[in-house]
Amino acid sequence: MENTKHGELQGTDNEHPASGKVALGDGVLKLQDTNITEAPDARVILTAGFDEATGIRIGALKNFTGTDEYQIPVGTDLSQIDSIIVWCDQFSVPIAKSKLS
């Protein structure tokens, strides 16, 4: 993927461990070799500074383990995106995150 940003997925606290690799570019977000704590209503959000409220929701988390790709909405300015979070809508808490560079 050209002009790709990369990161390492990590948990948000001791109750929500997570691991995996993240790649963002060419209209796709790829979560690779993930292992994320299961939670109801998990959503994937592109963010600036881990700010869920202003982030771009790109869909429900497809799987808590493994590798998945998510299409980025056309027109999304990836230069403004520096992080992603996996967010639990039901409890309004982040369960995984990654800083991108």
C-alpha positions in Angstrom: 0.0 0.0 0.0 1.4 3.4 -1.0 1.6 6.3 1.5 0.7 3.9 4.2 0.7 4.7 8.0 1.5 1.8 10.3 1.0 1.1 14.0 0.8 -1.5 16.7 -2.5 -2.3 18.3 -2.6 -2.3 22.0 -5.2 -2.6 24.8 -6.5 0.4 26.6 -6.1 -1.0 30.2 -5.6 -4.3 32.1 -9.1 -5.4 31.4 -8.9 -4.9 27.7 -5.6 -6.3 26.3 -5.1 -6.3 22.6 -2.4 -6.9 20.0 -1.9 -6.8 16.3 -0.6 -4.7 13.5 -2.4 -1.8 11.7 -1.9 -0.4 8.2 -3.8 2.5 6.8 -3.5 3.6 3.1 -4.9 3.3 -0.4 -8.5 3.5 0.9 -8.1 0.6 3.2 -7.5 0.0 6.9 -6.0 -3.4 7.6 -6.0 -5.0 11.0 -3.5 -7.9 10.9 -2.9 -10.8 13.3 -5.2 -9.2 15.9 -6.2 -10.4 19.3 -8.7 -8.0 20.9 -10.7 -8.5 24.1 -14.3 -9.3 23.1 -16.9 -6.6 23.7 -20.4 -6.0 22.5 -21.0 -3.5 19.8 -17.3 -3.1 18.8 -16.7 -0.4 16.2 -13.6 0.7 14.3 -13.0 4.4 14.3 -10.3 6.5 12.5 -9.3 9.4 14.8 -7.0 12.3 15.4 -5.5 12.1 18.9 -7.8 9.1 19.9 -10.8 11.5 19.9 -13.8 9.1 19.4 -16.3 12.0 19.3 -14.8 13.5 16.2 -13.6 10.3 14.6 -14.7 8.6 11.4 -16.6 5.4 12.1 -15.8 2.9 9.4 -17.8 0.0 10.6 -18.3 -2.8 13.1 -15.3 -4.8 14.1 -15.5 -7.9 11.9 -13.5 -10.3 14.1 -11.7 -10.1 17.5 -8.9 -12.3 16.2 -7.2 -12.6 12.8 -6.8 -10.3 9.8 -9.5 -8.0 8.3 -9.8 -5.1 5.9 -12.1 -2.1 6.1 -12.9 0.3 3.3 -12.2 4.0 4.1 -15.0 6.3 3.0 -14.1 8.1 -0.3 -12.9 11.7 0.4 -11.5 10.9 3.8 -8.4 13.1 4.5 -5.9 10.6 5.8 -3.4 13.3 6.6 -5.6 14.3 9.5 -5.8 10.7 10.9 -3.0 9.7 13.4 -4.7 6.9 15.3 -7.4 4.4 15.4 -9.6 3.0 18.2 -11.8 0.0 18.6 -14.8 1.3 20.6 -17.5 -0.5 22.5 -20.7 1.5 21.8 -22.7 -0.3 24.5 -20.4 0.8 27.3 -18.9 3.9 25.6 -15.3 2.8 26.2 -12.3 2.1 24.0 -11.1 -1.5 24.0 -8.1 -1.2 21.7 -6.0 1.6 20.1 -3.1 2.3 17.8 -1.0 5.4 17.1 -0.1 5.6 13.4 3.1 6.9 11.9 
